[in-house]
């Protein structure tokens, strides 16, 4: 998965991590400066699903805009030349 928070925010006119941090706090998600920096400019190792709900609510987006699948990065068993089928998740569409 690729973390796409910064671009999703920019598409909505949010250009600074501090702007998003304030909006998240207004919705009840208080994030430290260090964690916000990691979410804004990095590839977080984990994100709580409840936090992801707030992020999507603040940005007015679907999870597929913040998390982009990268199936080509998944290791295939030896000898498997076919690509893995795309996972279907009800109600969630991932851009290609």
ABEGO torsion letter per residue (X at the ends): XBBAAAAAAAAAGBABAAAAAAAAAAAGBBBBAAAAAAAAABBBABBBAAAAAAAAAAAGBBAAAABBBBAAABBBBBGBABBBBBBBBBGBBBBX
